[in-house]
Amino acid sequence: MARVLYVTIPAEGHVNPTLGLVKQLVDNGEEVVYMNVEPFRNRLAQTGAEFRAYTINEQLFVELGLSPTEYTHPHHLTEFILRGMIEPIIPEVLRLIENDSFDYVIVDSLFGWGGAILGEKLGIPLICSATNFVFDKPVSHVIKMKEAEDNLDVEALYERLTNSAERVASACNVAVPALDDITRQYGQLKVVFTSRYFQPESEKYDDSYIFSGPSISPRPDAPSFSFDQLRSKYNKVIYISMGSILNKDIEFYKLCFEAFNDIPAQFVLASGRETDITSLEESIPSNFIIQPYVPQLEILQRADVFVTHAGMNSASEALYYHVPLVAIPLSSDQPIVANQTEQLGAGITLDKDCLTPETLKLAVLKVLNNPIYKQRAKMVGDSFRSAGGYQEAADRIMSLFSKV
């Protein structure tokens, strides 16, 4: 069987969808080396893959910005991908595997040109791991931007990008690409963790795109939770989570308390491991359960509505279990995911900049009480389940790239 290198970016939403595929490849006899940051070691080791850690510069991430929808120029996202991920990570990955050989490499789509570098330097087939929607243009030209500031120094931005690209090209001994090509999605095959039904404009994409549906698999590291309490007082459950990165907005949690304190439903709020909510303890309504981290898959199987930032991973998990969304997109491709969910009738999208307790309460009640949202969520979820899953993705990959 084949030896496989799998490299993803350090984010829950880019790691979790790959777990089922990695385990399936291992179970099918492939030898997988998975590379990410140290905190994901235990989770990845449980798939049977060999885990290797690369390092990241968290201060550089902060400097470059974690919220692409706050960017005012397409190449601000290019800079985040190039200077924040490709330049520090890809040369290090190459150093860590310099004495190894592999038969094919699977690389997170958000690495863009970095994936192409790994495929070229290793001289093996490249597969794109797309945990978000795929696009027929560079990602930097898809994300909605804020209006440009008058003092934006575009010349300095281009100079930083050019210098960074030249450093990477020199370190890896490859050609310097056009700036627009840095954020393209490369690969002979592209494993897309959604269905053609949920993918916008899916007719544009040929059979080299494997729409496998979201990879929903058990998470052994999920925290404990007393599920009996979910319906001990109320018949309905509303789950609130704003993801693992942008979940520290205390003012949003205050707004939720005001909006939902008199709704006869059980609210479960995942506040984030690093969020300090001690200042809110006296204002928490009696119909709220708050924990830093909850077993999301198990909660969603019991939820009636999901209030979410509409990250691709979270939205897909909810819709897989037929849970409609009240989406409040914050960053990156979240507005695109929220819009597609609303277009398909499986939820409502709210503008984070115009959010009030009244608008939030009305949206939740509308989704909770109108069965059409549940029906449309079921249609999306059913399309996920019929897409073939990580088993079919593994079979397709192995039929093309594995050794017999």
N, C-alpha and C positions, 0 to 999 in steps of 0.2 A: 504494500500500500504506500501512499504518498506521504511526504513530509510537508507540512503546511505552516506558513507564517501568517498570523492574524494580528493586525495592528489597528487599534481604535483610539479615539481621542478620550481624554479623561473626563467623562461625563456620564452620569447614570443613564440618560436617555440614549446614549450611543453604545453602552456596554450591555445593559439588560436585554435589549432585543436580540443580541447575538448569542446569548447563553444556550438557547435550544439548538441553534445551528451547530455551535461548537461541540456540544455534547453528542449530537447526532453524527458529526464527522468522526469523533473519537470512537463512538460505539460501532461505526461502520469500518473501523480499522485504521483510520488516518492518524498520523502522529502530528498533533497540533501544538505549536509554540505560540502562545498568546502574549502580546506585549501591551502594557498599560502602566499606570502609576501604582505604587505600592498599596494604597487602600483597597484596591480591587483584587488583591492576591487571593484571599480565601474564596471569594465568590467564583473566580475563574478556575481555581484549582479544583473546585468541586465538579467541574465539567469533565475532568480527566485530562485537561490540557496541561502542558508545562507552562508555568507563568514566569515571565521575566519583566522586571520593572525598569522603565525609563523614568527620568526625572523631569520636572517642569519648574519654570520660574513663575511662581504665583504672583509676585510683585509685577512682573511684566504683563500678566493677564490683566491686573488691575489698571495698569498704565494704559493699555490698549483699549480697555472697555469691555464689559461683559454684556452689553445691551445693544446689539446691532441696530435696533429700531431707533436708537438715539444718534446714529451716525448721520452725517450730512452729505456724504459723498460715497459712491459705490466702492471706491478703493480704500475706504476706512475698513470695510470688512475684509478686503484683500490683505490689508496690513495686519489685521488680527490673525488671519489664517497663516500668512507668510512669516511674520516676525514672531507671533505668539506660539505657533505650532510647527510649521515646516522647518524653520531655521534651527530652533533648539532641539527638536525631537528627531527628525529624520536622520541627520548625521550621527546622532547618538545610537539610534536603532541599528544603523549600518555597522557601527563599531561593535555593538553588543553581539552581532551575529556574524562577524567577519570570518570566523572559522567554521561556520555552519553551511550546509547546503539545503535547499528547499526545492520542491517541485512546483509549487504555485504560492502566490501571496494574495491575501485578502486584506484590503485596506479601507478604512473609513472614508466615505465620500468627502468629508469635510477637510481631509488632508489635501485634496485637489492635486496639484502638481507634485506634492510629496509622494503620493501613491505612484505616480508615473516614474518618479526617481527610483523608488524601491524596485519596481518591475524591471526597469532598464538596468540598474546596477546588478541585480541578481540574475538577470537574463532568463526570467521565468514568466509564465502567464500571470496577468494581473486581474483580480476580481474586485469590483467595487462593492463595499458594504454600505448600503444606503438606508439609514435608519430614519431618514426624512423623505419627503417627496423628492422625486427626481425632476430635473429641469432641462430644457433643450438649449439653455444658455448659461453662461457663468453665474454661479450663485450670487456673486456680488452685484449682479444686475437684476436680481429677482426681489431681494429684500427691500421693503419700502423704507425710504429715507426721509428724515426730517428736512425741512427747508434749510438750504445751506446758509451758514453764517456769513456775514459780509466780510469778516476778517479771516476766512478760511484760506490758508496758504497752500494752494493746490500744488504749486511748484515744489515746496518742501516735502509734501506728501509723496509726490512722484519720485523725488530724490531718495527718500527713505526706502521706498519700495525697490527702486532700481539697485541701490547699494545692497540691500538685503538679498535680493535675487542673485546678484553677482557673487555675494559671499557663499550662498548655498551652492550655486553652480560650480564655484571653484573648489569648495570642500568636497563635493560629490563627483567632480569631474564630468559634468553634464552641461548641455547647452542652456543658455538663459532663455526662458519662454517670453512671449508677449504677456503683458500684465493681465489681460483678460483671461489668458489660459491658466493662470495660477489657481483660480477657483473652479475650474471645470471638473466634471466627474468622469474620471478615467476608468478603463477596464474593458477587457474583452467580454466579460459578463458583468451584469450589475444585479446583485441580489437586493431587491427592494422590499422592505418589511412592511408592506401594505398590500391592498388588493387593487386591481385595475379599476374597480368601481369607485374606490375612495380617491385614487390618484387623479388630480386634475388633468384634463386633456390627455387621457391615457392612450388615445388613438395615435398619438405621435410616436409611441415607443414600440420598437419591434421585439422579436423573440429573444434578443440578447438581454432583455430586461426580464428577470425572473420575479414576478410579483407574487411573493410567497405568503403574504399576509403577515401580521405581527407575530413575533415569536413569543408566545405566552407559555412560560414554563415555571415550575415551582421554584421558590427562592428559599433555600435552606437557612439563610441568614436573616429571614424576616423576623421581626420582634414578636413577642407574645401579645395576645389581645384577648380580652374577655368578650366574646361575641354575644353572649347571652344578654349583655346590657344594651345591645343595639335596639331591641324592640321590647324591652322590659316596661317602658313607659309610653312609647309611641309606636304607630304602625308604619311610619315612613322614616327613611334614613337619607340624609343629605351629607355627602362627603365633600370636604374642602381641602384642597392642596394646591399650592402654587409652585410646586416643583422643588428641586434640590439645590438650585442656585439662587433664584430670585424670590426667596421666601421669607425675607427678614423685614417686611413692611408692617410694622406694628400698627400704623394708622389704618391699613386695610383690615386688620383683625378687629380693631375697634369698630370699624364700619360694619363688619359682619355681625358683631354682637348687637349693635343697634338695629340692624335690619331684620335679624332672625329671632330676637329674644321672645317674641310672642307667637311664633309659628309652632303649632303642635307637631313637631318632628324631632327626631334625634339627629343632632349635628355632630359630625366627627371632623375635627380640624387637625391636620398634620402640620405642625408649626415649624418644623426643621430642627435638626440637632443643634445648630449653633444660634438659634433665635432665643433671646432672653425675653420671656413674657411675664416676668415676675411683677412688673409694673401694672399688668392688666388683671391680676388675680382677683381683685375685688369686683371687677366689672364683668367677669365671665358669667353668662346666663346659665341657668340650671339645666337647659336642654343641650348643653355643649359638653362633649368629651374632647379633651385636648391632650395630645401626646406629640413629642418631637418627631416620632417616626412610627408609622403603623404598617401592618401587612397589607399593602395597597390592593393586591389582587383579591385577597379574601374579603376586604371591605367592599370593593366594587361589586363582588358577586352578591352582596346584600344591599346595595345602595339603590335609591330611586332617582337621584339627581347627583351630578358631579359638578361642583364649582371649581374651575381649573384655569390655569394659565394657557391651556391648549398646547402644551408641548406634545410633540408627535407621539412619544412613548405613552404618556399618560392618557391622551385622548384615545389612542388606539386600544389601550387596555380597557377603558371604560366602554367604548363602543363594542368591543369584543364580547362583553358581558351585557350588551343591550342597554347600557345606562346613558341617557341623554345628557348633554352638557349645557351649562351656563359658562361660556368661555369669556375670559378676561385676558386677552393676549398681551404679553409684556415685551417680547423681544424676539429677535431672530425670525424663524419661519412661523412663529405662533399665529400671527394674523392670517397667514395663508391656511393653516390647519383649521382655525376657527371659522374662516369664511367658507371653506369647503364643507365643514360640518353643518353650517347654517344653510348652505345651498342645497344640501341633501335632506334638510328638514329634521336633522337629528339634534338640534340645539339652537341656542340663542347666543349671539355675540354682543358684548358690552364694551364700550370705549372706556379704558382705564382712566382717561383724563376727564371724563364727564360722569364718573361713578358717584352715586349717592346711595344712602340706605334705601331710599324709596325705589330707585331703579333696580337695584340688586334684588330687593324683596319681590318686586313685581315679576322680574324675570324668573326667579326660582319658583314662584307660585304658578306661573304660566306653564313652565315645563313640567312641574310636578302634577298639575291637574288636567293637562290636555294630553290624552293618550296618543295623539299623533306623533309626538316627539319620541315616545317609547317605541312606537311602530317603526319609525324611520331609523332609529338607532339599531333596531333589530335587523333591518335590511342591510345596514353597513356591517354589523357584526356577523351576519350570515355570509356576507361576501368574504370576510376575513377567514371564516372557518372552511369555506369551500376553495380557498386559494391554493391549498396544498401544504402549506406550513413548511417548517424547517426540514421535514423529512424529504419533501420534493426538492427543495433547494439543494440539500446535500446530495441527492441522487443526480441532479443536473450537473452540479459541480464535478462530482466524481466521475461521471460518464465522459467528461471532456478532458479533465486534467489529472486524474489519478493514475498511478501505475497499476497495472494488472498484477 
